[in-house]
Amino acid sequence: MIPSCESKSMDSWGRFLLLILCILPAMVECRVRHYKFNVVMKNYTRLCSSKSIVTINGKFPGPTLYAREDDTVLVRVNNHVNVNVTIHWHGVRQLRTGWSDGPAYVTQCPIQPGQSFLYNFTLTGQRGTLLYHAHVNWLRSTVHGAMVILPKREVPYPFPKPDDELVVVLGEWWKSDTEAVINEALKSGLAPNVSDAHTINGLPGTVANCSSQDVYNLPVEKGKTYLLRLVNAGLNEELFFKIAGHTLTVVEVDATYVKPFKIDTVIIAPGQTTNFLLDADQKSGKYLVAVSPFMDAPVAVDNVTATATVHYTGTLAANPTIVTNPPPKNATQVANKFTDSLKSLNSKTYPAKVPLKIDHSLFFTVGLGINPCRSCKAANGSRVVASVNNVTFVMPTTALLQAHYFNISGVFTTDFPANPPHAFNYTGAGPANLQTASGTKLYRLPFNSTVQLVLQDTGIIAPESHPIHLHGFNFFVVGRGVGNYDPKNDPKNFNLDDPVERNTIGLPSGGWTAIRFRADNPGVWFMHCHFEVHTTWGLKMAFLVDNGKGPKQSLIPPPKDLPKC
């Protein structure tokens, strides 16, 4: 259900005016949605063990936030735990409202224990499925949930209307406290432990040596069609999603419609969302849902397959479950089949406005490195780091957006390199020197300028996939390939007609991806790998987009309750 349009954050006069509008639906539709998020500790039992975790309103995953396209959303976040908190509204454009974007020390200082902050943003021209999550340390392992942005009233989906909709949030579960996991890794200089299980709506399914009661059931009725809104809120792994005996019709990714296509296996990276139609057209019974990792690089992953069931109405619990085999974890062809099928709808109503003339052509290498660390005894005096264009990003102690808006000097520089400092065989053995530079460097863009960015994976230590998320913008994925990007020949094969539009893109292991976007949103916008371990190691940077002309092209002033560092 969409919540009441009345906002408790408004004064009495504002509530009175809003009430008048809301009781006159024939004249005007109420477009303000108010939520209250209480960040609290809650005890959960998973994998035959119990632990207390940080949650939104005591729920894991957190409550689903519902709104409509062009609604204004007000979310009061109250911090009732003993750690700092922020909430990022992943994929929301935040046009001129960067103060509500959420990444700690980028657009805001964290909400400290006992404090609160009102996030205030408008869902301008967006509809579909997104997610929200904590954006400080590894807190998003348990602080996350789905966002459902419905179309405007009387506006239909550009695909057959489903009989019902279901939200499915994928995640990861650690028996240990995740902050302890990453802190130990940073102390040792080595990679952190992987999770103990994957989850489907908070439940791992049948796990060896543990009770089978934690199995999520997706209830369906034979003959009906369901829209499943799939979210990957996990920390560190791309996931395969498959339902035994059923074909899925994909209709949307990252809150943008795509040309519908049928497939049996979805690949979804952390931070990505995928909507698909599920026809309940099989004989009555229980059908296994399998969620398993995809990683075609020689690195450790959580190999436990999470399970659920599609449960047809009238099927007895004792009936056997029809099973399916998940793809191998290195099934690159299965992943590519899904990715290569994604095309923008590019209709008259939903055009693909791909920038054709490019003002800034950027080339960013993305990968790992090794820097000295005297205290890292486990790693023999070194530590694993990550970088973009050989710059390991250093998080400031003053939020970047505040430093920009108030002209606070010494917080950042705007000399982030447009190209890697040294050319080498990026997908080969790599350079002899594996060290990276460190700094808080931003790349500056004039308002409304167009950008082509080629992201190139490197083979330093090992080639590895990277789900790259850009805050504040959607972008078009115009090309991708394996090996080193060829600036002379590869652009000849770019798709400039109907490329998929996303906010998070999986950079292939040992390959490259080219994206394009228009810098029409003033502010400071984070770009980082959505594997939390890589972000922690420094695989992140930020774009500074200048104001345009006049107030409608300029960042709004900061809210009065903006948290202080």
N, C-alpha and C positions, 0 to 999 in steps of 0.2 A: 504494500500500500504506500502511496505517496503521502508524506506527513502533512500536517496542517500548514497552511501558508503563513500563519501568524508567526512573527519573529519575537521571541522573548527578549531579544537584545535591544529592541527599539524602545523609545520612551512612550509614554501613554498616548501622546498626540499622534505619533507615528503609528502605533497599534490601532488607534481609532480610525485613521484614514485607511489603513490597510484592511481593516475589518469591513469598512464600507465598500471597498473595491471587491472584497471576496464574496460579499453577499449579493453582488450584482453581476453574476457570471455572464448574463446576456450582453452586458455592456463591455466588460473587460475581464480578462482572465488573470487570476492571481499568479504571479510569477516569482514569488519569494519562498524558498524552502529553508526551514530552520532545523538544525540537528544539534544535539548535545552529545559530545564524546567525553566520557569520563575514563581516564587512563588509570586502571586499577590492577592490582595483583589478583590472580585467580589460580586455584589449585586444579590441575588437570592430570588425569591418569591416561598414559599412553604407553604401549609396549611393555605392559605389566609393571610399570613404574610410575611414580607420582612426583610431580614437581610443581612449584608455583611459578607462573609466567606473567608477563606484563600483557594486558589485554585492553581492548576498547569495550567498555560497558560489560566487562566480565565474559566476553564471548571470543572464541577462537574457532574459525576466523571471526573478524569483527562484523558488526551488522552491515548489511547491504544498504548503501545510500542510493535513494531514488530521486530523480528529478526529471525535468523535460528540457529539450533544446531551448536555449535562450533564457532559461530560468537563472535567477540569482540565488546562490547557495550561501547560507550563513551557518558555520559550524563552530560552536563554542567548545574548545578543547580545554578540559580541566585536568591538570596533572596531579594525581593523588599517589604517585609512587616516588621513590627516593632517587630517581635518575632523571636526567634531562630528556625532554621529548620534543619532537616536531612531527607534523603530518604533511606528507607530500601527496598532492592530488595528481597522480601519475597520468600524463596525457592531456590534462586540462590546459588549454592554450594560455590561460591567465593573461589575456590581453590588457596590458598596462597595469596589471595587478600583481606584479612580481612579488610583492610583500607577502602574498598568500601562497606562494609556490611551495615553500616548506623545507628545502634542504638546509641543514644546520650550517651556519657560518658562510652560507652563500647568499641567501635572500633574507635570512633572519637569524637572530640568536635563539638558542633553544628555550623552550618553556621550562623554567626551573621548577623543582618540587614545590607544590603548594600554589603555583601560579596558573594563570589561564590566558588564552589568546583566542580572539574571534577571527577565523578565516572567512574572508568575504570575496567571492568571485562569481563571475557570470559565465555560463556555458554557451558562449557565443558561437552559433553555427555548428554545434557538435551534437551528435547523437550516436548511441551505441553503448559498448561496454568498456569501461576503464577500471582502474583500481586506485586505492589509496594505501599508503603505508608509512610507517615511521621512517624518517630520513636522518637518523643520527646513530652512529656505531652500527651494531648488528641487531638493533631492536626490531627491525621489520620482520624478523623470523617469526614473531608472534603477533605483532601489531600491524595488521593488514586486513583488507576487506575489498569487496567489489563495489563499483559505482555503475549504476544503470541509468543511462540518459535516454529517456523515451523520446520519440519524435514529438513534434508539436501536435496538439489535438487536431484530429481530422486528417492528419498527414499519414498515409499508409507506409508500411515497409515496402521497399522495392523488390519484394519476393513474396511468395504465398504466405498469407497470414497464418501463424501457428495457432494451434489450439491452446497451448500453454507455454510457459517459459520456466526454465530452471537455471539457477546460478551454480556453477561448479568452480570452486577455488582450490587450486593445487598448491601445496606447500611442502615444507620439509620439517622434520622433527628431530630434535637433539635430546638425548637423555640428560646431557650436561647443560649447564647454563651457557648460552652462546657467547656472552661477553667474556666468560672465562676461557672459552675455546679460542677466540681470536687473540685475547691478551697473552695466552700461553704461546701462541704461534709467533706473535710479534716479539716476545721475549727470546724465543729460540732462534728466530730468523728463518724458520721453515714454514711449509704450508700447514694450515690448520687441519684438524680432523674433519672428515666429511660427516654429514648428518647420519642418523641411525635409521631413518625411514622417510619415505615420501607420504604425503597425506592427500586425501580427497575430501574436501569440506571438513578438514580437521581430523579425519579418521584414516589410519593406515591400512585398514583391511586385515585380511588374514596374514599373520606374521608367525614364522616358525617359533616354537617354544613360548607362545603367548596365546592368550585368549583370542577367539575369532569374533568376539562380540562387537569389535570396533570396525564394522563394515558399513559403509554408507550405501543406502538403497536409493536409486533414482526411480520413483514410481511412474509408470506409464500405462496407458490404456490402449489396447489393440485398435488400430485403425486411425489413431490420432497422430498429429505432427507436433513436435516440440522444438522450441528454440532453446538451445543450450548455450549459455554464456560462460565460456571457459576462460579462466584467469590463472596465470602462473605467478603466484606470489612467493615462490621459493627464493632462496638466497643465491645458490651457486650452480644450478644445473638446468640445462634445457631438458625438456621432457617430451616423450611420445605419449599420445593419448589414443586409445583404441577400444572399441566396443565389439565384442564377439557377435558375428552374424549380421552386422548392420553397416550400411554405407552412410557416410556423413556428407551433407551438402553445405559447404562453407559459403557464407554470405557476407562476412564482415571480419576485419581484423583491426585492432587498435582504434575502434570507434570510427572506422571508415568503411563504407560498403565496397564490396568487390564483385566482380563477375562471378556468379555462382558456379561452383564445380564440385564434383563428387569425388570422394576419396575415402579410404578406410582407416588412415592413420594421420593424425595431426601432430606436427612438431611445434612446440611453443616454448619460447625462452622466458627467463625471468623478466617480468615487467610487461610482457605481451598479453594480449587478449585475442580470442577467436570465438566468433559466433557461428554456429552451424545448426542446420535443421536435421532433426532425427525423426525419421518415419518409423513409427511402431508397427512395422509391417510383417513381423515374424510371428511364428506360432507362440502361444502363451508359454511363459517360462521365465527363467532367470538367466541373464546373459552377463558374463564377466566384463567389467571395465578394468583395463590395465593401464597403469601409469608407470613408465620406466624411463631411466636416464638415456640421453643421447650425448655421447662424447667420443669423437673420432680422433682424440689426441691421447698420448700416453700419460695421462694423469689420473689420479684416484677419483672415483665417483662413488656415490651411495648406490649400490647395486640392488637394493631392496625394491621390488615392484609393489606399488600400492594398488589395492584392488577395491572395487565396489561392484554393485550389480545394478543392471537395468531390470527392474522387477515389474513384470506385467500384472495388471490387476487380476485377482482371482488365482494367482499362482501360489501354491502352498509353500511355506518356508522350508519344508522338508524336501521339496523337489530339487533334483540335481542342477547345478549351474553349468550352462554351456560355456566352455572355456575358449580362450584364444591365446596364441603365443605372441608376446610383445616382440618388437624388432630387436635384434642385437644392439648393444649400446653403440657400436661403431657403424650403424646402418646409414651411411651417408646418402646412398641412393634414395632411401625412403624419405629422409629429410629434404633432399633436393626436389623430389617429386612434388612435395607440398609447396615448398618455397617458389619453385618455378611456375606453379599454377596460379599464383596470386597476381591479379590484374585489377586496376581500378575500374569501377563501374563506368566512369566517364560517360555519363548520360547528360542530357540537357539540364536535368534537375541537379545532378551531382557531377559536375565537370571535374576533370583532372587538370588543374592549372599549373602545369609544369613550367618552371622558368626556362626559357629558350636562350635568352641572352644572359651571359654570366659576367658579373662584376668581380667576383673573388673566386679564383680557382685554387683550392687548397688540397694538399696531400699530407695526410697524417699517418705515420706509422704507429701501430698499436701492438704492444707486447710486453715482455718481461725483461728483467735485468738483474744484476747482482751488485750490491754496494757493500763497502766495508762496514762492519759492525763489531766493535770490540767486545761488547757484552754478549754477543750471540755465540755462546760456546757450542751449542748443538750443531750450528752451521759452520763451524770452524772459522769464526771471525768474520762472517759475511751474512747478509740477509737477502732474501728474494724481494725485489721491488717490481713495480710496473710503471709504464710511462706512455705518454703520447708525444711523438716526435722527440723522444729521448728526454723529456721533461717529466720528472716525478713530481706531481702536484703536491704542494704543501698547503694544508688548510690553514687559514688565518684565524686569529682570535677575535677579530672584528668582522661582522658579516660584510661580504663584498658589495652587496647592493646598498647598504648603508654608507660604506666608504665612498662609493661612486656618487650617491645622491648628495651627500654632505661634504664632498670634496675632502675626505680625510686622507692625507698623504701617508705613504709608507706601508700601505696594506697590500697593494698589488701593483704590478706593472702591466703595460699593454703591448709587450714585445713577444707574445707567444709566436713561435716560428710558423710560417705558412707552409714550410717544407721541412723534412728531416735535415738535421745539420750535416749528416754524412750519408752519402749514397752507398749502398752495398747490396748484396744479393739477399733481399729481405726474407725469402723463404728457403734460403740455403743455410750453410753453416753459421753465417753471421760474422760480425767483426770479432777481433781478438779481445778488444776491450768491452766488457759487458756492463760497465758502470753507466749510470745515468746522471744527468744534472737535476737539481732540485730548485723549485721556485714556485711562487704564486703568480703565474703569468696568464693574462687574458688576451684574447684576440678581439680587436675592435672592429665593429662593422657600422657603416652609416645606415641610418634608417631607410628601409625599403630597398636596400641593395640585395642582389641575388648572389647565391653561393652554390658552387659545386664543390663537394667535399669527397675525396677518395680516401677511404679507410683501408689501410694495408696491414694485414697481420704479419708478424715477424716470427722467424724460427729461433729466436734467441731463447735458450733453454729448451723450448719445445713449441711447435706451432699449436695454436689453441683457438677455439672459437671464442668470440666476444660479443655478447648482446649489448650494443651501444644504444644508450638512451639520451635523447636531446630534449631538455626541458624547454617549455615555452613555444615550441613549434611542432608542426607536422612536417615531414619531408617526403619526397618521392624517391623511391629506390630505382634508379635508372639503369643500373648495371651491376653485375657481380661476376667473379670468376676465380679460378684456381691459379696459384703461382703469383708472379710479380705483375703488377699493373703495367700495361703498355700504353702510355699516353698518346701514341700515334695511331695504334690500330684498334684498341678496345673501345674508344668512343664511337667508332663506326657502327658498333652493334648495340649502342644504348637504345633503350625503349623510351622514347619521348612522347608516345601516343597515349598509352594507358598504364604507366608504371604504378605499382601499388604505393599507397600513401600510408605512412606509419609514423610512430614516435619512438619505436625501439626496433633495431634491426640486428639480426644475427650475422656477425662477420664470420665467414667460413674459415675453418682452420687452414692455414697456409694459403690464404687467398685474399681477395679484396672485394669491397663493395663501394659503389658510387651513389651518392645521394645529392639531391638538390632541394633548396628551400629559399624562401624570400624572408629577409630580416625585417619583418613588419611589426615587431613587438619590442618596444624599448625596454631596457633593463639589463640585468646580468643573468645569464642563462647557463646552467650547469650542463656539461656533457660528460658522460662517464660510462664505464662498463657496468652492466647490471649484475655481474657476478660480484657479490659483496666482497669477496676476498681480493679481487683485483682492484676494486675501488679503494679498499683499505690500503693496499700496497701503492696507490698513487696513480692509477690509470683513470685520470680525470682531468678536465680543463674547463674553461668557461668562456663564453662569448659575451662581450659588452656591446650592446646595441644602443646607439645614440638616440636621443629624442629626434622626432621629425619637426614639422612646422605646426605650431599651435598646440593647444591642450589635448586635442583628440589624437595626437600622435606622440604624446609625451607620457612618461611614467607619472601616475598619480602620487600625491604626497603620502608618506607613510601613515598608517593608523596610529592613534594615540596610545593604544595598548600593545604596540610592538614590543616583544621581549627585549630586554637589555642583556648584553654580555657581561 
